[in-house]
Amino acid sequence: MFFYLGIGLAATALVGGFVVTRNFVRRRLRFVDIVQKPAAPLVAGTIAAVALLPAMVLPAVGVGTALALGIGVASGVASGRNAPPSSD
C-alpha cells in the first residue's frame, strides 16, 4: 500500500517541482545572473532534496521522493532559464 502511495508522491514531486520551478524562473529569475551559472540547477535541486529530508519520517515519503523533487527542481531551473519568457 505505501509503495504505490510513495510512487505517486515521487511522480507528483517530480512533475510539480519541474512545472513550478520552471514557471518561477521564467517569470521572476530569468535575468538574474546567478541563475545563468552552470551550477545553478544542481544547487537548486540539492537544496530542494535536502529540504524534503525531514519529511522522511512519514511512511510513504522516502529517499526516492526527495531525489525526484531534486531532479524536478533542477530540470525546471535548467528549462526555465533557457526558455523564452511566458506570455502571462
PDB file of N, CA, C and O in Angstrom:
ATOM      1  N   MET A   1       0.821  -1.192   0.000  1.00  0.00           N
ATOM      2  CA  MET A   1       0.000   0.000   0.000  1.00  0.00           C
ATOM      3  C   MET A   1       0.868   1.260   0.000  1.00  0.00           C
ATOM      4  O   MET A   1       0.659   2.156  -0.818  1.00  0.00           O
ATOM      5  N   PHE A   2       1.844   1.332   0.917  1.00  0.00           N
ATOM      6  CA  PHE A   2       2.693   2.514   0.969  1.00  0.00           C
ATOM      7  C   PHE A   2       3.603   2.617  -0.254  1.00  0.00           C
ATOM      8  O   PHE A   2       4.049   3.708  -0.610  1.00  0.00           O
ATOM      9  N   PHE A   3       3.878   1.482  -0.896  1.00  0.00           N
ATOM     10  CA  PHE A   3       4.722   1.504  -2.089  1.00  0.00           C
ATOM     11  C   PHE A   3       4.057   2.326  -3.198  1.00  0.00           C
ATOM     12  O   PHE A   3       4.698   3.186  -3.801  1.00  0.00           O
ATOM     13  N   TYR A   4       2.789   2.064  -3.463  1.00  0.00           N
ATOM     14  CA  TYR A   4       2.087   2.774  -4.526  1.00  0.00           C
ATOM     15  C   TYR A   4       1.870   4.240  -4.173  1.00  0.00           C
ATOM     16  O   TYR A   4       1.937   5.109  -5.043  1.00  0.00           O
ATOM     17  N   LEU A   5       1.616   4.508  -2.923  1.00  0.00           N
ATOM     18  CA  LEU A   5       1.478   5.880  -2.477  1.00  0.00           C
ATOM     19  C   LEU A   5       2.815   6.620  -2.624  1.00  0.00           C
ATOM     20  O   LEU A   5       2.844   7.784  -3.024  1.00  0.00           O
ATOM     21  N   GLY A   6       3.912   5.940  -2.300  1.00  0.00           N
ATOM     22  CA  GLY A   6       5.238   6.531  -2.457  1.00  0.00           C
ATOM     23  C   GLY A   6       5.579   6.811  -3.910  1.00  0.00           C
ATOM     24  O   GLY A   6       6.171   7.843  -4.223  1.00  0.00           O
ATOM     25  N   ILE A   7       5.206   5.895  -4.802  1.00  0.00           N
ATOM     26  CA  ILE A   7       5.435   6.107  -6.240  1.00  0.00           C
ATOM     27  C   ILE A   7       4.632   7.308  -6.720  1.00  0.00           C
ATOM     28  O   ILE A   7       5.132   8.125  -7.493  1.00  0.00           O
ATOM     29  N   GLY A   8       3.398   7.415  -6.268  1.00  0.00           N
ATOM     30  CA  GLY A   8       2.571   8.556  -6.651  1.00  0.00           C
ATOM     31  C   GLY A   8       3.121   9.877  -6.126  1.00  0.00           C
ATOM     32  O   GLY A   8       3.120  10.885  -6.833  1.00  0.00           O
ATOM     33  N   LEU A   9       3.588   9.863  -4.889  1.00  0.00           N
ATOM     34  CA  LEU A   9       4.183  11.075  -4.324  1.00  0.00           C
ATOM     35  C   LEU A   9       5.471  11.464  -5.057  1.00  0.00           C
ATOM     36  O   LEU A   9       5.726  12.646  -5.285  1.00  0.00           O
ATOM     37  N   ALA A  10       6.267  10.484  -5.419  1.00  0.00           N
ATOM     38  CA  ALA A  10       7.509  10.765  -6.144  1.00  0.00           C
ATOM     39  C   ALA A  10       7.210  11.345  -7.525  1.00  0.00           C
ATOM     40  O   ALA A  10       7.863  12.294  -7.960  1.00  0.00           O
ATOM     41  N   ALA A  11       6.229  10.776  -8.206  1.00  0.00           N
ATOM     42  CA  ALA A  11       5.866  11.290  -9.532  1.00  0.00           C
ATOM     43  C   ALA A  11       5.308  12.708  -9.428  1.00  0.00           C
ATOM     44  O   ALA A  11       5.617  13.566 -10.255  1.00  0.00           O
ATOM     45  N   THR A  12       4.497  12.943  -8.420  1.00  0.00           N
ATOM     46  CA  THR A  12       3.949  14.290  -8.211  1.00  0.00           C
ATOM     47  C   THR A  12       5.052  15.279  -7.863  1.00  0.00           C
ATOM     48  O   THR A  12       5.030  16.415  -8.337  1.00  0.00           O
ATOM     49  N   ALA A  13       6.009  14.872  -7.049  1.00  0.00           N
ATOM     50  CA  ALA A  13       7.125  15.745  -6.693  1.00  0.00           C
ATOM     51  C   ALA A  13       7.971  16.070  -7.925  1.00  0.00           C
ATOM     52  O   ALA A  13       8.412  17.207  -8.096  1.00  0.00           O
ATOM     53  N   LEU A  14       8.193  15.085  -8.769  1.00  0.00           N
ATOM     54  CA  LEU A  14       8.993  15.295  -9.974  1.00  0.00           C
ATOM     55  C   LEU A  14       8.314  16.285 -10.910  1.00  0.00           C
ATOM     56  O   LEU A  14       8.920  17.279 -11.311  1.00  0.00           O
ATOM     57  N   VAL A  15       7.069  16.019 -11.257  1.00  0.00           N
ATOM     58  CA  VAL A  15       6.354  16.874 -12.205  1.00  0.00           C
ATOM     59  C   VAL A  15       6.043  18.236 -11.587  1.00  0.00           C
ATOM     60  O   VAL A  15       6.229  19.267 -12.233  1.00  0.00           O
ATOM     61  N   GLY A  16       5.574  18.244 -10.346  1.00  0.00           N
ATOM     62  CA  GLY A  16       5.255  19.504  -9.688  1.00  0.00           C
ATOM     63  C   GLY A  16       6.473  20.379  -9.484  1.00  0.00           C
ATOM     64  O   GLY A  16       6.417  21.589  -9.703  1.00  0.00           O
ATOM     65  N   GLY A  17       7.584  19.772  -9.062  1.00  0.00           N
ATOM     66  CA  GLY A  17       8.819  20.531  -8.892  1.00  0.00           C
ATOM     67  C   GLY A  17       9.300  21.140 -10.191  1.00  0.00           C
ATOM     68  O   GLY A  17       9.785  22.271 -10.210  1.00  0.00           O
ATOM     69  N   PHE A  18       9.168  20.394 -11.280  1.00  0.00           N
ATOM     70  CA  PHE A  18       9.585  20.891 -12.588  1.00  0.00           C
ATOM     71  C   PHE A  18       8.719  22.067 -13.029  1.00  0.00           C
ATOM     72  O   PHE A  18       9.237  23.122 -13.396  1.00  0.00           O
ATOM     73  N   VAL A  19       7.414  21.885 -12.994  1.00  0.00           N
ATOM     74  CA  VAL A  19       6.494  22.908 -13.518  1.00  0.00           C
ATOM     75  C   VAL A  19       6.553  24.190 -12.696  1.00  0.00           C
ATOM     76  O   VAL A  19       6.652  25.283 -13.253  1.00  0.00           O
ATOM     77  N   VAL A  20       6.493  24.062 -11.386  1.00  0.00           N
ATOM     78  CA  VAL A  20       6.501  25.252 -10.528  1.00  0.00           C
ATOM     79  C   VAL A  20       7.830  25.992 -10.653  1.00  0.00           C
ATOM     80  O   VAL A  20       7.847  27.219 -10.754  1.00  0.00           O
ATOM     81  N   THR A  21       8.928  25.269 -10.647  1.00  0.00           N
ATOM     82  CA  THR A  21      10.244  25.913 -10.733  1.00  0.00           C
ATOM     83  C   THR A  21      10.463  26.551 -12.093  1.00  0.00           C
ATOM     84  O   THR A  21      10.981  27.665 -12.174  1.00  0.00           O
ATOM     85  N   ARG A  22      10.078  25.867 -13.161  1.00  0.00           N
ATOM     86  CA  ARG A  22      10.246  26.431 -14.500  1.00  0.00           C
ATOM     87  C   ARG A  22       9.471  27.734 -14.650  1.00  0.00           C
ATOM     88  O   ARG A  22       9.996  28.714 -15.177  1.00  0.00           O
ATOM     89  N   ASN A  23       8.225  27.746 -14.188  1.00  0.00           N
ATOM     90  CA  ASN A  23       7.425  28.965 -14.284  1.00  0.00           C
ATOM     91  C   ASN A  23       7.998  30.086 -13.430  1.00  0.00           C
ATOM     92  O   ASN A  23       7.996  31.244 -13.847  1.00  0.00           O
ATOM     93  N   PHE A  24       8.491  29.756 -12.237  1.00  0.00           N
ATOM     94  CA  PHE A  24       9.079  30.775 -11.373  1.00  0.00           C
ATOM     95  C   PHE A  24      10.339  31.375 -11.993  1.00  0.00           C
ATOM     96  O   PHE A  24      10.536  32.589 -11.956  1.00  0.00           O
ATOM     97  N   VAL A  25      11.181  30.531 -12.555  1.00  0.00           N
ATOM     98  CA  VAL A  25      12.413  31.031 -13.172  1.00  0.00           C
ATOM     99  C   VAL A  25      12.082  31.862 -14.402  1.00  0.00           C
ATOM    100  O   VAL A  25      12.708  32.895 -14.639  1.00  0.00           O
ATOM    101  N   ARG A  26      11.114  31.427 -15.179  1.00  0.00           N
ATOM    102  CA  ARG A  26      10.721  32.196 -16.365  1.00  0.00           C
ATOM    103  C   ARG A  26      10.187  33.578 -15.996  1.00  0.00           C
ATOM    104  O   ARG A  26      10.543  34.572 -16.630  1.00  0.00           O
ATOM    105  N   ARG A  27       9.341  33.645 -14.981  1.00  0.00           N
ATOM    106  CA  ARG A  27       8.692  34.905 -14.640  1.00  0.00           C
ATOM    107  C   ARG A  27       9.577  35.820 -13.805  1.00  0.00           C
ATOM    108  O   ARG A  27       9.598  37.030 -14.035  1.00  0.00           O
ATOM    109  N   ARG A  28      10.306  35.270 -12.845  1.00  0.00           N
ATOM    110  CA  ARG A  28      10.968  36.114 -11.854  1.00  0.00           C
ATOM    111  C   ARG A  28      12.493  36.136 -11.937  1.00  0.00           C
ATOM    112  O   ARG A  28      13.112  37.151 -11.616  1.00  0.00           O
ATOM    113  N   LEU A  29      13.098  35.043 -12.359  1.00  0.00           N
ATOM    114  CA  LEU A  29      14.556  34.935 -12.240  1.00  0.00           C
ATOM    115  C   LEU A  29      15.291  34.848 -13.577  1.00  0.00           C
ATOM    116  O   LEU A  29      16.485  34.548 -13.593  1.00  0.00           O
ATOM    117  N   ARG A  30      14.632  35.095 -14.666  1.00  0.00           N
ATOM    118  CA  ARG A  30      15.259  34.887 -15.965  1.00  0.00           C
ATOM    119  C   ARG A  30      16.507  35.737 -16.160  1.00  0.00           C
ATOM    120  O   ARG A  30      17.488  35.271 -16.739  1.00  0.00           O
ATOM    121  N   PHE A  31      16.483  36.959 -15.692  1.00  0.00           N
ATOM    122  CA  PHE A  31      17.601  37.866 -15.918  1.00  0.00           C
ATOM    123  C   PHE A  31      18.480  38.047 -14.690  1.00  0.00           C
ATOM    124  O   PHE A  31      19.284  38.978 -14.639  1.00  0.00           O
ATOM    125  N   VAL A  32      18.342  37.182 -13.715  1.00  0.00           N
ATOM    126  CA  VAL A  32      19.215  37.203 -12.551  1.00  0.00           C
ATOM    127  C   VAL A  32      20.495  36.455 -12.917  1.00  0.00           C
ATOM    128  O   VAL A  32      20.438  35.345 -13.445  1.00  0.00           O
ATOM    129  N   ASP A  33      21.629  37.051 -12.642  1.00  0.00           N
ATOM    130  CA  ASP A  33      22.902  36.493 -13.084  1.00  0.00           C
ATOM    131  C   ASP A  33      23.195  35.108 -12.513  1.00  0.00           C
ATOM    132  O   ASP A  33      23.739  34.259 -13.219  1.00  0.00           O
ATOM    133  N   ILE A  34      22.853  34.866 -11.271  1.00  0.00           N
ATOM    134  CA  ILE A  34      23.215  33.603 -10.629  1.00  0.00           C
ATOM    135  C   ILE A  34      22.478  32.420 -11.259  1.00  0.00           C
ATOM    136  O   ILE A  34      22.983  31.298 -11.229  1.00  0.00           O
ATOM    137  N   VAL A  35      21.302  32.653 -11.825  1.00  0.00           N
ATOM    138  CA  VAL A  35      20.547  31.572 -12.466  1.00  0.00           C
ATOM    139  C   VAL A  35      21.228  31.150 -13.759  1.00  0.00           C
ATOM    140  O   VAL A  35      21.047  30.017 -14.207  1.00  0.00           O
ATOM    141  N   GLN A  36      21.997  32.028 -14.360  1.00  0.00           N
ATOM    142  CA  GLN A  36      22.673  31.713 -15.613  1.00  0.00           C
ATOM    143  C   GLN A  36      23.952  30.898 -15.421  1.00  0.00           C
ATOM    144  O   GLN A  36      24.528  30.417 -16.397  1.00  0.00           O
ATOM    145  N   LYS A  37      24.396  30.741 -14.189  1.00  0.00           N
ATOM    146  CA  LYS A  37      25.597  29.947 -13.916  1.00  0.00           C
ATOM    147  C   LYS A  37      25.323  28.466 -14.196  1.00  0.00           C
ATOM    148  O   LYS A  37      24.197  28.008 -14.001  1.00  0.00           O
ATOM    149  N   PRO A  38      26.319  27.717 -14.646  1.00  0.00           N
ATOM    150  CA  PRO A  38      26.106  26.297 -14.949  1.00  0.00           C
ATOM    151  C   PRO A  38      25.726  25.449 -13.734  1.00  0.00           C
ATOM    152  O   PRO A  38      25.056  24.428 -13.889  1.00  0.00           O
ATOM    153  N   ALA A  39      26.136  25.845 -12.544  1.00  0.00           N
ATOM    154  CA  ALA A  39      25.862  25.041 -11.354  1.00  0.00           C
ATOM    155  C   ALA A  39      24.512  25.359 -10.715  1.00  0.00           C
ATOM    156  O   ALA A  39      24.127  24.689  -9.758  1.00  0.00           O
ATOM    157  N   ALA A  40      23.792  26.342 -11.205  1.00  0.00           N
ATOM    158  CA  ALA A  40      22.534  26.767 -10.580  1.00  0.00           C
ATOM    159  C   ALA A  40      21.502  25.636 -10.493  1.00  0.00           C
ATOM    160  O   ALA A  40      20.889  25.476  -9.438  1.00  0.00           O
ATOM    161  N   PRO A  41      21.280  24.847 -11.548  1.00  0.00           N
ATOM    162  CA  PRO A  41      20.308  23.760 -11.405  1.00  0.00           C
ATOM    163  C   PRO A  41      20.716  22.721 -10.365  1.00  0.00           C
ATOM    164  O   PRO A  41      19.867  22.214  -9.633  1.00  0.00           O
ATOM    165  N   LEU A  42      22.000  22.403 -10.295  1.00  0.00           N
ATOM    166  CA  LEU A  42      22.462  21.420  -9.316  1.00  0.00           C
ATOM    167  C   LEU A  42      22.295  21.922  -7.887  1.00  0.00           C
ATOM    168  O   LEU A  42      21.901  21.167  -6.998  1.00  0.00           O
ATOM    169  N   VAL A  43      22.593  23.186  -7.675  1.00  0.00           N
ATOM    170  CA  VAL A  43      22.446  23.766  -6.336  1.00  0.00           C
ATOM    171  C   VAL A  43      20.977  23.803  -5.937  1.00  0.00           C
ATOM    172  O   VAL A  43      20.632  23.442  -4.812  1.00  0.00           O
ATOM    173  N   ALA A  44      20.113  24.235  -6.844  1.00  0.00           N
ATOM    174  CA  ALA A  44      18.680  24.320  -6.534  1.00  0.00           C
ATOM    175  C   ALA A  44      18.091  22.934  -6.279  1.00  0.00           C
ATOM    176  O   ALA A  44      17.297  22.763  -5.354  1.00  0.00           O
ATOM    177  N   GLY A  45      18.468  21.952  -7.083  1.00  0.00           N
ATOM    178  CA  GLY A  45      17.975  20.591  -6.881  1.00  0.00           C
ATOM    179  C   GLY A  45      18.451  19.982  -5.580  1.00  0.00           C
ATOM    180  O   GLY A  45      17.694  19.293  -4.897  1.00  0.00           O
ATOM    181  N   THR A  46      19.699  20.232  -5.234  1.00  0.00           N
ATOM    182  CA  THR A  46      20.243  19.711  -3.979  1.00  0.00           C
ATOM    183  C   THR A  46      19.543  20.336  -2.775  1.00  0.00           C
ATOM    184  O   THR A  46      19.212  19.640  -1.815  1.00  0.00           O
ATOM    185  N   ILE A  47      19.323  21.629  -2.827  1.00  0.00           N
ATOM    186  CA  ILE A  47      18.642  22.303  -1.719  1.00  0.00           C
ATOM    187  C   ILE A  47      17.213  21.799  -1.573  1.00  0.00           C
ATOM    188  O   ILE A  47      16.738  21.601  -0.455  1.00  0.00           O
ATOM    189  N   ALA A  48      16.530  21.590  -2.682  1.00  0.00           N
ATOM    190  CA  ALA A  48      15.150  21.092  -2.621  1.00  0.00           C
ATOM    191  C   ALA A  48      15.096  19.681  -2.043  1.00  0.00           C
ATOM    192  O   ALA A  48      14.221  19.372  -1.234  1.00  0.00           O
ATOM    193  N   ALA A  49      16.030  18.825  -2.457  1.00  0.00           N
ATOM    194  CA  ALA A  49      16.049  17.446  -1.954  1.00  0.00           C
ATOM    195  C   ALA A  49      16.375  17.414  -0.465  1.00  0.00           C
ATOM    196  O   ALA A  49      15.764  16.657   0.289  1.00  0.00           O
ATOM    197  N   VAL A  50      17.319  18.218  -0.044  1.00  0.00           N
ATOM    198  CA  VAL A  50      17.691  18.250   1.372  1.00  0.00           C
ATOM    199  C   VAL A  50      16.556  18.839   2.214  1.00  0.00           C
ATOM    200  O   VAL A  50      16.349  18.422   3.353  1.00  0.00           O
ATOM    201  N   ALA A  51      15.828  19.800   1.660  1.00  0.00           N
ATOM    202  CA  ALA A  51      14.713  20.395   2.397  1.00  0.00           C
ATOM    203  C   ALA A  51      13.589  19.390   2.637  1.00  0.00           C
ATOM    204  O   ALA A  51      12.834  19.529   3.599  1.00  0.00           O
ATOM    205  N   LEU A  52      13.470  18.392   1.785  1.00  0.00           N
ATOM    206  CA  LEU A  52      12.417  17.385   1.941  1.00  0.00           C
ATOM    207  C   LEU A  52      12.827  16.247   2.870  1.00  0.00           C
ATOM    208  O   LEU A  52      11.973  15.456   3.270  1.00  0.00           O
ATOM    209  N   LEU A  53      14.068  16.142   3.215  1.00  0.00           N
ATOM    210  CA  LEU A  53      14.528  15.027   4.050  1.00  0.00           C
ATOM    211  C   LEU A  53      13.838  14.920   5.407  1.00  0.00           C
ATOM    212  O   LEU A  53      13.598  13.797   5.850  1.00  0.00           O
ATOM    213  N   PRO A  54      13.501  16.014   6.098  1.00  0.00           N
ATOM    214  CA  PRO A  54      12.782  15.839   7.371  1.00  0.00           C
ATOM    215  C   PRO A  54      11.408  15.187   7.209  1.00  0.00           C
ATOM    216  O   PRO A  54      10.883  14.619   8.166  1.00  0.00           O
ATOM    217  N   ALA A  55      10.826  15.259   6.029  1.00  0.00           N
ATOM    218  CA  ALA A  55       9.522  14.633   5.802  1.00  0.00           C
ATOM    219  C   ALA A  55       9.624  13.118   5.657  1.00  0.00           C
ATOM    220  O   ALA A  55       8.608  12.441   5.504  1.00  0.00           O
ATOM    221  N   MET A  56      10.835  12.586   5.703  1.00  0.00           N
ATOM    222  CA  MET A  56      11.009  11.142   5.550  1.00  0.00           C
ATOM    223  C   MET A  56      10.550  10.359   6.770  1.00  0.00           C
ATOM    224  O   MET A  56      10.600   9.129   6.755  1.00  0.00           O
ATOM    225  N   VAL A  57      10.107  11.027   7.820  1.00  0.00           N
ATOM    226  CA  VAL A  57       9.530  10.309   8.953  1.00  0.00           C
ATOM    227  C   VAL A  57       8.165   9.742   8.578  1.00  0.00           C
ATOM    228  O   VAL A  57       7.676   8.825   9.240  1.00  0.00           O
ATOM    229  N   LEU A  58       7.545  10.270   7.532  1.00  0.00           N
ATOM    230  CA  LEU A  58       6.281   9.729   7.047  1.00  0.00           C
ATOM    231  C   LEU A  58       6.545   8.421   6.297  1.00  0.00           C
ATOM    232  O   LEU A  58       7.548   8.318   5.591  1.00  0.00           O
ATOM    233  N   PRO A  59       5.689   7.444   6.430  1.00  0.00           N
ATOM    234  CA  PRO A  59       5.955   6.138   5.826  1.00  0.00           C
ATOM    235  C   PRO A  59       6.013   6.146   4.297  1.00  0.00           C
ATOM    236  O   PRO A  59       6.751   5.353   3.713  1.00  0.00           O
ATOM    237  N   ALA A  60       5.261   7.011   3.644  1.00  0.00           N
ATOM    238  CA  ALA A  60       5.210   6.989   2.183  1.00  0.00           C
ATOM    239  C   ALA A  60       6.286   7.848   1.535  1.00  0.00           C
ATOM    240  O   ALA A  60       6.491   7.760   0.325  1.00  0.00           O
ATOM    241  N   VAL A  61       6.971   8.669   2.304  1.00  0.00           N
ATOM    242  CA  VAL A  61       7.998   9.560   1.760  1.00  0.00           C
ATOM    243  C   VAL A  61       9.348   8.926   2.026  1.00  0.00           C
ATOM    244  O   VAL A  61       9.690   8.607   3.165  1.00  0.00           O
ATOM    245  N   GLY A  62      10.102   8.749   0.967  1.00  0.00           N
ATOM    246  CA  GLY A  62      11.419   8.143   1.119  1.00  0.00           C
ATOM    247  C   GLY A  62      12.476   8.917   0.365  1.00  0.00           C
ATOM    248  O   GLY A  62      12.254  10.043  -0.081  1.00  0.00           O
ATOM    249  N   VAL A  63      13.609   8.299   0.234  1.00  0.00           N
ATOM    250  CA  VAL A  63      14.725   8.927  -0.474  1.00  0.00           C
ATOM    251  C   VAL A  63      14.373   9.139  -1.940  1.00  0.00           C
ATOM    252  O   VAL A  63      14.801  10.120  -2.548  1.00  0.00           O
ATOM    253  N   GLY A  64      13.602   8.229  -2.504  1.00  0.00           N
ATOM    254  CA  GLY A  64      13.193   8.364  -3.903  1.00  0.00           C
ATOM    255  C   GLY A  64      12.357   9.604  -4.148  1.00  0.00           C
ATOM    256  O   GLY A  64      12.498  10.260  -5.181  1.00  0.00           O
ATOM    257  N   THR A  65      11.498   9.925  -3.213  1.00  0.00           N
ATOM    258  CA  THR A  65      10.687  11.137  -3.341  1.00  0.00           C
ATOM    259  C   THR A  65      11.560  12.380  -3.254  1.00  0.00           C
ATOM    260  O   THR A  65      11.363  13.331  -4.011  1.00  0.00           O
ATOM    261  N   ALA A  66      12.514  12.381  -2.346  1.00  0.00           N
ATOM    262  CA  ALA A  66      13.428  13.522  -2.237  1.00  0.00           C
ATOM    263  C   ALA A  66      14.272  13.663  -3.498  1.00  0.00           C
ATOM    264  O   ALA A  66      14.490  14.775  -3.978  1.00  0.00           O
ATOM    265  N   LEU A  67      14.742  12.555  -4.029  1.00  0.00           N
ATOM    266  CA  LEU A  67      15.519  12.606  -5.275  1.00  0.00           C
ATOM    267  C   LEU A  67      14.664  13.072  -6.444  1.00  0.00           C
ATOM    268  O   LEU A  67      15.130  13.842  -7.284  1.00  0.00           O
ATOM    269  N   ALA A  68      13.426  12.616  -6.506  1.00  0.00           N
ATOM    270  CA  ALA A  68      12.538  13.034  -7.589  1.00  0.00           C
ATOM    271  C   ALA A  68      12.279  14.536  -7.528  1.00  0.00           C
ATOM    272  O   ALA A  68      12.273  15.206  -8.560  1.00  0.00           O
ATOM    273  N   LEU A  69      12.067  15.067  -6.325  1.00  0.00           N
ATOM    274  CA  LEU A  69      11.870  16.503  -6.188  1.00  0.00           C
ATOM    275  C   LEU A  69      13.128  17.265  -6.606  1.00  0.00           C
ATOM    276  O   LEU A  69      13.038  18.277  -7.301  1.00  0.00           O
ATOM    277  N   GLY A  70      14.285  16.787  -6.192  1.00  0.00           N
ATOM    278  CA  GLY A  70      15.532  17.443  -6.574  1.00  0.00           C
ATOM    279  C   GLY A  70      15.756  17.436  -8.080  1.00  0.00           C
ATOM    280  O   GLY A  70      16.188  18.437  -8.653  1.00  0.00           O
ATOM    281  N   ILE A  71      15.468  16.328  -8.708  1.00  0.00           N
ATOM    282  CA  ILE A  71      15.618  16.235 -10.169  1.00  0.00           C
ATOM    283  C   ILE A  71      14.615  17.142 -10.864  1.00  0.00           C
ATOM    284  O   ILE A  71      14.952  17.799 -11.850  1.00  0.00           O
ATOM    285  N   GLY A  72      13.384  17.186 -10.358  1.00  0.00           N
ATOM    286  CA  GLY A  72      12.369  18.054 -10.952  1.00  0.00           C
ATOM    287  C   GLY A  72      12.737  19.524 -10.839  1.00  0.00           C
ATOM    288  O   GLY A  72      12.578  20.281 -11.796  1.00  0.00           O
ATOM    289  N   VAL A  73      13.224  19.928  -9.684  1.00  0.00           N
ATOM    290  CA  VAL A  73      13.613  21.328  -9.487  1.00  0.00           C
ATOM    291  C   VAL A  73      14.821  21.669 -10.351  1.00  0.00           C
ATOM    292  O   VAL A  73      14.854  22.728 -10.978  1.00  0.00           O
ATOM    293  N   ALA A  74      15.800  20.795 -10.388  1.00  0.00           N
ATOM    294  CA  ALA A  74      16.998  21.060 -11.198  1.00  0.00           C
ATOM    295  C   ALA A  74      16.658  21.175 -12.681  1.00  0.00           C
ATOM    296  O   ALA A  74      17.149  22.075 -13.362  1.00  0.00           O
ATOM    297  N   SER A  75      15.833  20.283 -13.176  1.00  0.00           N
ATOM    298  CA  SER A  75      15.467  20.361 -14.588  1.00  0.00           C
ATOM    299  C   SER A  75      14.548  21.546 -14.855  1.00  0.00           C
ATOM    300  O   SER A  75      14.568  22.095 -15.957  1.00  0.00           O
ATOM    301  N   GLY A  76      13.745  21.955 -13.880  1.00  0.00           N
ATOM    302  CA  GLY A  76      12.918  23.147 -14.041  1.00  0.00           C
ATOM    303  C   GLY A  76      13.746  24.419 -14.129  1.00  0.00           C
ATOM    304  O   GLY A  76      13.438  25.315 -14.915  1.00  0.00           O
ATOM    305  N   VAL A  77      14.799  24.497 -13.320  1.00  0.00           N
ATOM    306  CA  VAL A  77      15.693  25.661 -13.393  1.00  0.00           C
ATOM    307  C   VAL A  77      16.394  25.687 -14.749  1.00  0.00           C
ATOM    308  O   VAL A  77      16.477  26.736 -15.386  1.00  0.00           O
ATOM    309  N   ALA A  78      16.892  24.549 -15.184  1.00  0.00           N
ATOM    310  CA  ALA A  78      17.593  24.489 -16.469  1.00  0.00           C
ATOM    311  C   ALA A  78      16.659  24.819 -17.627  1.00  0.00           C
ATOM    312  O   ALA A  78      17.058  25.503 -18.570  1.00  0.00           O
ATOM    313  N   SER A  79      15.437  24.344 -17.565  1.00  0.00           N
ATOM    314  CA  SER A  79      14.479  24.618 -18.632  1.00  0.00           C
ATOM    315  C   SER A  79      13.997  26.063 -18.602  1.00  0.00           C
ATOM    316  O   SER A  79      13.834  26.689 -19.650  1.00  0.00           O
ATOM    317  N   GLY A  80      13.770  26.588 -17.413  1.00  0.00           N
ATOM    318  CA  GLY A  80      13.242  27.948 -17.297  1.00  0.00           C
ATOM    319  C   GLY A  80      14.218  29.022 -17.695  1.00  0.00           C
ATOM    320  O   GLY A  80      13.810  30.061 -18.214  1.00  0.00           O
ATOM    321  N   ARG A  81      15.481  28.806 -17.470  1.00  0.00           N
ATOM    322  CA  ARG A  81      16.444  29.849 -17.822  1.00  0.00           C
ATOM    323  C   ARG A  81      16.728  29.886 -19.308  1.00  0.00           C
ATOM    324  O   ARG A  81      17.190  30.911 -19.809  1.00  0.00           O
ATOM    325  N   ASN A  82      16.472  28.815 -20.029  1.00  0.00           N
ATOM    326  CA  ASN A  82      16.719  28.779 -21.470  1.00  0.00           C
ATOM    327  C   ASN A  82      15.469  29.026 -22.289  1.00  0.00           C
ATOM    328  O   ASN A  82      15.563  29.184 -23.506  1.00  0.00           O
ATOM    329  N   ALA A  83      14.311  29.064 -21.669  1.00  0.00           N
ATOM    330  CA  ALA A  83      13.063  29.213 -22.388  1.00  0.00           C
ATOM    331  C   ALA A  83      12.737  30.680 -22.614  1.00  0.00           C
ATOM    332  O   ALA A  83      13.166  31.546 -21.851  1.00  0.00           O
ATOM    333  N   PRO A  84      11.979  30.953 -23.661  1.00  0.00           N
ATOM    334  CA  PRO A  84      11.524  32.341 -23.839  1.00  0.00           C
ATOM    335  C   PRO A  84      10.555  32.715 -22.726  1.00  0.00           C
ATOM    336  O   PRO A  84       9.900  31.835 -22.167  1.00  0.00           O
ATOM    337  N   PRO A  85      10.447  33.988 -22.393  1.00  0.00           N
ATOM    338  CA  PRO A  85       9.543  34.384 -21.306  1.00  0.00           C
ATOM    339  C   PRO A  85       8.108  34.032 -21.642  1.00  0.00           C
ATOM    340  O   PRO A  85       7.696  34.074 -22.801  1.00  0.00           O
ATOM    341  N   SER A  86       7.349  33.683 -20.607  1.00  0.00           N
ATOM    342  CA  SER A  86       5.963  33.308 -20.834  1.00  0.00           C
ATOM    343  C   SER A  86       5.129  34.535 -21.146  1.00  0.00           C
ATOM    344  O   SER A  86       5.520  35.658 -20.829  1.00  0.00           O
ATOM    345  N   SER A  87       3.995  34.323 -21.757  1.00  0.00           N
ATOM    346  CA  SER A  87       3.133  35.435 -22.165  1.00  0.00           C
ATOM    347  C   SER A  87       2.126  35.804 -21.096  1.00  0.00           C
ATOM    348  O   SER A  87       1.118  36.443 -21.396  1.00  0.00           O
ATOM    349  N   ASP A  88       2.379  35.410 -19.834  1.00  0.00           N
ATOM    350  CA  ASP A  88       1.455  35.719 -18.730  1.00  0.00           C
ATOM    351  C   ASP A  88       1.469  37.170 -18.379  1.00  0.00           C
ATOM    352  O   ASP A  88       0.750  37.593 -17.474  1.00  0.00           O
TER     353      ASP A  88
END
